[in-house]
Amino acid sequence: MSKYAKWIGGGLGWAVGGPIGAIAGFVLGSLFDNASEVDMYNGKANHDPFQRQRSQTRSGDFTISLLILSAAIMKADGRVMKSELNYVKSFLVKQFGEHKARELVRTLREILDHDVSVRQVSLQIRQNMSHSMRLQLLHYLFGIAHADGKVEQVEFKLLRTISHYLGISDKDFYSISAMFGGAKSSIEDAYKILEVDKNASDSEIKKAYRKMAVKYHPDKVNSLGKDFQQAAKEKFQKVQEAYEQIKKERDMR
């Protein structure tokens, strides 16, 4: 009976939670093993089970979505690169710690062995997650594709497809893409990151920066917990660096 448990869980997931729920059901026990953990804030247990469940569900939904789409990007070019797997492992350890990361990597391996509709999963994410959370998810996926130093065309195409399903605009997509210019980052990338034309006035540049600083502020993903905020800070820093690069190039004050 035990060998059928995951498939039963998956069936229930499809019934109540869509494609994300199906995967969550399939790997039930490895993702949501925190149900009885003590809330360490102020050293007290969380006596509000409904509040705890809401918090875990939101974090769990984001995490399983991250793993599903991670697998899709890793498999995009027909092979799973060690650099990609190491990137995901490193990210998970950084965000969740060694113990939880090991469980999530096992879950990822389960997902890699199955085909999941990127469209269905992305649309479910779009319906249940804020725009800021979706931007953060896309930024992470670009990181996987760029793990070997470049984003292959097939990966870029899939990233753009996922972006469209997630309801992310082309400007936001190319802004995040430009954040992975690395050592080859150019002034053109800086303008793309700020989503502004090269011929914009200084006042328009400043306005664009303020807009992007609000859009990409780490507090926008505060509900996902401090773990995900750290990754958001890196994206936020790219916006600041792009603005400083443009200011220097224009001699702005």
Summary of the structure (lengths in Angstrom):
residues: 253
radius of gyration: 19.5
end to end distance: 70.0
largest distance: 70.4
contacts: 747
relative contact order: 0.09
helix: 75%
strand: 0%
